[in-house]
Amino acid sequence: MATPFHLEFEKPIVELERKIDELNLLANGGLDIRADVATLEKRVEEMREEIFSNLSRWQTAQVARHINRPFTLDYIRLMFTEFVELHGDRNFGDDHAIVGGPARFDGRPVMVIGHQKGRDTKEKVFRNFGMPNPEGYRKALRLMQMAEQFKLPVITFVDTPGAYPGIGAEERGQAEAIARNLREMASLKTPIIVCITGEGGSGGALAIAVGDRILMLEHSVYAVISPEGCAAILWSDGTKGAQAAEALKPTARDIIKLDVIDEIVSEPIGGAHRDHEATAKAMKEAIARHLAELSKLSADELVEGRYNKFRAMTRCVE
């Protein structure tokens, strides 16, 4: 059971939901207040739709980080069957911030890989807050190369603040591991579908995000740096995250204008954290559609299309 957690702008909705719960308790005592409850429930839906259809960029970043959003293992449970997690990079160790392995997607064998965060303190520490070390990226690359060998499509789920910036990670070649993934994914001769489901943070995200099709959940973000990190650099004040978010333009509706992503996948009203099943269903339908299209292409056509896709991103907009 997920721990209840509400963002500041969600509190008016939460207060109304509590009133509904209180009225339902009175109804259990014999009072007929169904009309009052129905009125409040309608108001909650209207308020939720109004708030979430007008989120600022900073609010969207907060939703993208919501502790109750579905993570990679949640999507695997809801969208795939016969998943077998594989561990280790065959060089240093196993990184728990990245999970992956073969599975079946609508009966078809695929390789699924993604960042994994934690919800309670113990799990957050175990998953290193979703920030991979070099061995995580090397594990991901090992699985991708295995997928290419067995002609399995690769499906990745991106949700990380960024690669882990610790001394040990740098000593073990963090930058080299990310760069190698970029190079190898660019020439991988199998379909790659990337799903940005929460935070897409800098090279830590891009290291598993070079794909033929890139899908992005409606309330996720994708940027070269976090709003707080950007604010700390520009203004030496990390508390100006809201101002930095407006400058970064990291939301799905901003990113799609740059042709960096191919499709925005709608979330349930109120965000993915409110309904994991509906979110996974929408994402699964999008993946299935794009996978069917990519499966018609030859290996050489995939690589050429991927190359052209990323070359076309080198432009500026106001």
C-alpha positions as CSV (number, residue, x, y, z in Angstrom):
1,M,0.0,0.0,0.0
2,A,1.5,3.4,-1.1
3,T,2.0,5.9,1.7
4,P,-0.4,8.9,1.3
5,F,1.4,11.9,0.0
6,H,-0.1,15.0,-1.4
7,L,1.5,18.0,-3.2
8,E,0.7,21.5,-2.0
9,F,-1.6,22.3,-4.9
10,E,-3.5,19.0,-4.4
11,K,-4.6,19.9,-0.9
12,P,-8.0,21.5,-1.8
13,I,-8.9,18.2,-3.5
14,V,-7.8,16.2,-0.5
15,E,-9.9,18.3,1.8
16,L,-13.0,17.7,-0.2
17,E,-12.2,14.0,-0.4
18,R,-12.0,13.9,3.4
19,K,-15.4,15.6,3.6
20,I,-16.8,12.9,1.3
21,D,-15.3,10.2,3.6
22,E,-16.9,11.8,6.6
23,L,-20.3,12.0,4.9
24,N,-20.0,8.4,3.8
25,L,-19.5,7.5,7.5
26,L,-22.7,9.3,8.4
27,A,-24.5,7.5,5.6
28,N,-23.5,4.2,7.1
29,G,-25.3,5.4,10.2
30,G,-28.6,5.6,8.4
31,L,-28.7,9.2,7.0
32,D,-29.6,9.6,3.4
33,I,-27.0,12.1,2.1
34,R,-26.4,10.5,-1.3
35,A,-27.2,13.7,-3.1
36,D,-24.7,15.7,-1.1
37,V,-22.0,13.1,-1.6
38,A,-22.7,13.0,-5.4
39,T,-22.4,16.8,-5.5
40,L,-19.1,16.8,-3.7
41,E,-17.7,14.0,-5.9
42,K,-18.6,15.9,-9.0
43,R,-16.9,19.0,-7.6
44,V,-13.7,16.9,-6.8
45,E,-13.6,15.7,-10.4
46,E,-14.0,19.2,-11.8
47,M,-11.4,20.6,-9.4
48,R,-8.9,17.8,-10.3
49,E,-9.3,18.3,-14.0
50,E,-9.0,22.1,-13.6
51,I,-5.8,21.9,-11.6
52,F,-4.0,19.2,-13.6
53,S,-4.9,20.8,-16.9
54,N,-3.2,24.0,-15.9
55,L,-0.1,22.9,-14.1
56,S,2.9,25.2,-14.2
57,R,6.2,23.7,-15.3
58,W,7.4,23.6,-11.7
59,Q,4.3,21.9,-10.6
60,T,4.7,19.4,-13.4
61,A,8.2,18.6,-12.2
62,Q,6.8,18.0,-8.7
63,V,4.2,15.6,-10.1
64,A,6.9,13.8,-12.1
65,R,8.8,13.2,-8.8
66,H,5.7,12.1,-6.9
67,I,6.6,9.2,-4.6
68,N,3.5,7.2,-5.6
69,R,4.0,7.4,-9.4
70,P,4.5,3.9,-10.9
71,F,8.2,2.9,-11.2
72,T,9.7,0.4,-13.7
73,L,8.9,-2.7,-11.6
74,D,5.3,-1.5,-11.4
75,Y,5.1,-1.2,-15.2
76,I,6.7,-4.6,-15.6
77,R,4.1,-6.1,-13.3
78,L,1.2,-4.5,-15.1
79,M,2.3,-4.7,-18.7
80,F,4.6,-7.7,-19.1
81,T,4.6,-11.4,-18.3
82,E,7.3,-14.0,-17.6
83,F,9.8,-11.3,-16.6
84,V,13.2,-12.6,-15.3
85,E,15.4,-10.0,-13.7
86,L,19.1,-10.3,-14.7
87,H,21.8,-8.9,-12.5
88,G,25.3,-7.5,-12.7
89,D,27.6,-5.9,-15.4
90,R,30.1,-8.8,-15.4
91,N,32.8,-6.4,-14.4
92,F,32.2,-4.7,-11.0
93,G,28.8,-5.5,-9.4
94,D,25.0,-5.2,-9.6
95,D,23.4,-1.7,-9.6
96,H,20.0,-1.7,-8.0
97,A,19.1,1.6,-9.5
98,I,18.6,-0.1,-12.9
99,V,16.5,-3.3,-13.3
100,G,16.1,-5.3,-16.5
101,G,15.7,-8.7,-18.1
102,P,13.7,-10.6,-20.7
103,A,9.9,-10.7,-20.6
104,R,6.9,-11.1,-22.8
105,F,4.9,-8.2,-24.2
106,D,1.6,-9.4,-25.4
107,G,3.2,-12.8,-25.8
108,R,6.2,-11.4,-27.8
109,P,9.7,-11.8,-26.2
110,V,11.3,-8.4,-25.5
111,M,14.1,-7.0,-23.3
112,V,12.8,-4.5,-20.7
113,I,15.2,-2.1,-18.8
114,G,14.5,0.8,-16.6
115,H,15.5,3.0,-13.7
116,Q,14.0,2.0,-10.3
117,K,13.4,4.3,-7.4
118,G,12.2,3.5,-3.9
119,R,9.3,4.7,-1.8
120,D,10.3,4.3,1.8
121,T,13.7,5.2,3.2
122,K,15.1,1.7,3.2
123,E,14.2,1.1,-0.5
124,K,15.4,4.6,-1.5
125,V,18.8,3.9,-0.1
126,F,18.8,0.4,-1.7
127,R,17.9,1.9,-5.1
128,N,20.3,4.8,-4.6
129,F,17.4,7.2,-5.2
130,G,17.2,6.0,-8.8
131,M,20.6,7.3,-9.6
132,P,22.7,4.6,-11.4
133,N,26.4,4.1,-11.0
134,P,28.6,3.1,-14.1
135,E,27.9,-0.6,-13.4
136,G,24.1,0.1,-13.9
137,Y,24.7,1.5,-17.3
138,R,27.0,-1.3,-18.2
139,K,24.4,-3.8,-17.0
140,A,21.8,-2.1,-19.2
141,L,24.2,-2.2,-22.2
142,R,24.9,-5.9,-21.6
143,L,21.2,-6.6,-21.7
144,M,20.7,-4.5,-24.9
145,Q,23.5,-6.4,-26.6
146,M,21.9,-9.7,-25.5
147,A,18.6,-8.4,-27.0
148,E,20.3,-7.6,-30.3
149,Q,21.9,-11.1,-30.4
150,F,18.5,-12.8,-29.9
151,K,16.6,-10.2,-32.1
152,L,14.5,-8.9,-29.1
153,P,13.0,-5.4,-29.2
154,V,14.3,-3.2,-26.3
155,I,11.8,-1.3,-24.2
156,T,13.3,1.2,-21.6
157,F,11.6,3.2,-18.8
158,V,13.4,6.4,-17.9
159,D,12.9,7.9,-14.4
160,T,16.0,9.3,-12.7
161,P,17.2,12.6,-11.3
162,G,20.5,11.8,-13.1
163,A,23.5,9.6,-12.9
164,Y,25.1,9.2,-9.5
165,P,27.8,12.0,-9.1
166,G,29.8,10.2,-6.3
167,I,33.6,9.9,-6.2
168,G,33.4,6.1,-6.6
169,A,31.2,6.4,-9.7
170,E,33.6,8.8,-11.3
171,E,36.6,6.5,-10.4
172,R,34.8,3.7,-12.2
173,G,34.2,5.7,-15.3
174,Q,30.7,7.2,-15.1
175,A,31.2,9.5,-18.1
176,E,32.7,6.6,-20.2
177,A,29.8,4.3,-19.4
178,I,27.2,6.8,-20.4
179,A,29.1,7.7,-23.6
180,R,29.5,4.1,-24.6
181,N,25.8,3.5,-24.1
182,L,25.0,6.4,-26.4
183,R,27.3,5.1,-29.1
184,E,26.1,1.5,-28.8
185,M,22.4,2.3,-28.7
186,A,22.7,4.4,-31.8
187,S,23.8,1.4,-33.8
188,L,21.9,-1.4,-32.1
189,K,20.2,-3.5,-34.7
190,T,16.9,-4.1,-33.0
191,P,13.9,-1.8,-32.3
192,I,14.2,0.5,-29.2
193,I,11.2,2.1,-27.6
194,V,11.9,4.6,-24.8
195,C,9.3,5.6,-22.2
196,I,9.9,8.7,-20.1
197,T,7.7,8.1,-17.1
198,G,8.9,10.5,-14.4
199,E,12.2,12.5,-14.3
200,G,14.4,12.4,-17.4
201,G,17.5,13.8,-15.8
202,S,20.5,14.7,-18.1
203,G,22.9,12.0,-19.3
204,G,21.7,9.7,-16.5
205,A,18.4,9.5,-18.5
206,L,19.9,9.7,-22.0
207,A,22.1,6.7,-21.4
208,I,19.1,4.4,-21.8
209,A,17.0,6.8,-24.0
210,V,18.5,6.6,-27.5
211,G,15.6,5.0,-29.3
212,D,13.6,4.7,-32.5
213,R,10.5,6.0,-30.7
214,I,10.4,8.1,-27.6
215,L,7.2,8.3,-25.6
216,M,6.7,10.7,-22.7
217,L,4.0,10.6,-20.0
218,E,1.9,13.8,-19.8
219,H,3.2,14.9,-16.4
220,S,6.9,13.8,-16.8
221,V,9.9,16.0,-17.4
222,Y,13.0,15.7,-19.5
223,A,15.9,18.2,-19.2
224,V,19.7,18.5,-19.2
225,I,19.6,19.4,-15.5
226,S,17.0,19.6,-12.6
227,P,15.4,23.0,-12.0
228,E,17.1,23.3,-8.6
229,G,20.5,22.4,-10.2
230,C,19.9,25.0,-12.9
231,A,18.9,27.6,-10.3
232,A,22.0,26.9,-8.2
233,I,24.3,27.5,-11.2
234,L,22.5,30.5,-12.7
235,W,21.6,32.4,-9.5
236,S,23.5,30.5,-6.8
237,D,20.1,29.8,-5.2
238,G,18.6,26.4,-5.5
239,T,15.3,27.6,-4.1
240,K,14.6,29.4,-7.4
241,G,13.6,26.1,-8.9
242,A,10.2,27.4,-10.1
243,Q,11.9,30.2,-12.1
244,A,14.5,27.8,-13.6
245,A,11.7,25.4,-14.6
246,E,10.1,28.1,-16.7
247,A,13.4,28.7,-18.4
248,L,14.2,25.0,-19.0
249,K,10.8,24.2,-20.5
250,P,11.2,20.5,-19.5
251,T,7.6,19.3,-19.8
252,A,6.2,17.0,-22.4
253,R,4.2,19.8,-24.2
254,D,7.5,21.7,-24.5
255,I,9.7,18.8,-25.5
256,I,7.4,17.6,-28.3
257,K,7.8,21.0,-30.1
258,L,11.5,20.2,-30.4
259,D,10.8,16.8,-32.0
260,V,12.8,15.2,-29.2
261,I,9.9,12.9,-28.4
262,D,7.4,11.2,-30.7
263,E,4.2,11.0,-28.5
264,I,2.8,12.3,-25.3
265,V,0.9,9.6,-23.4
266,S,-2.0,10.9,-21.5
267,E,-2.2,10.2,-17.7
268,P,-5.4,9.7,-15.7
269,I,-6.9,13.0,-14.4
270,G,-5.0,13.8,-11.3
271,G,-1.7,12.1,-12.4
272,A,-0.3,8.6,-12.8
273,H,0.1,8.3,-9.1
274,R,-3.6,8.1,-8.7
275,D,-4.1,5.2,-11.0
276,H,-1.2,2.9,-11.9
277,E,-3.4,0.5,-13.9
278,A,-4.9,3.1,-16.2
279,T,-1.4,4.7,-16.7
280,A,0.1,1.3,-17.6
281,K,-2.8,0.6,-20.0
282,A,-2.3,3.8,-21.9
283,M,1.5,3.3,-22.1
284,K,1.0,-0.3,-23.2
285,E,-1.3,0.7,-26.0
286,A,1.2,3.3,-27.2
287,I,4.2,0.9,-27.0
288,A,2.2,-1.8,-28.9
289,R,1.3,0.6,-31.7
290,H,4.9,1.8,-32.2
291,L,6.4,-1.6,-31.9
292,A,4.1,-2.9,-34.6
293,E,5.4,-0.1,-36.9
294,L,9.1,-0.7,-36.1
295,S,8.8,-4.4,-36.6
296,K,8.2,-3.8,-40.3
297,L,11.6,-2.2,-40.7
298,S,14.9,-4.0,-41.4
299,A,17.9,-3.6,-39.0
300,D,19.6,-1.2,-41.4
301,E,16.5,0.9,-41.7
302,L,16.2,1.1,-37.9
303,V,19.8,2.3,-37.5
304,E,19.6,4.8,-40.3
305,G,16.2,6.1,-39.0
306,R,17.6,6.4,-35.5
307,Y,20.7,8.3,-36.7
308,N,18.6,10.7,-38.8
309,K,16.2,11.2,-35.9
310,F,18.8,12.4,-33.5
311,R,20.6,14.5,-36.2
312,A,17.4,16.4,-36.8
313,M,17.3,17.5,-33.2
314,T,20.2,19.9,-33.7
315,R,18.3,23.1,-34.1
316,C,17.3,26.1,-32.0
317,V,13.8,27.5,-31.2
318,E,12.7,30.6,-29.4
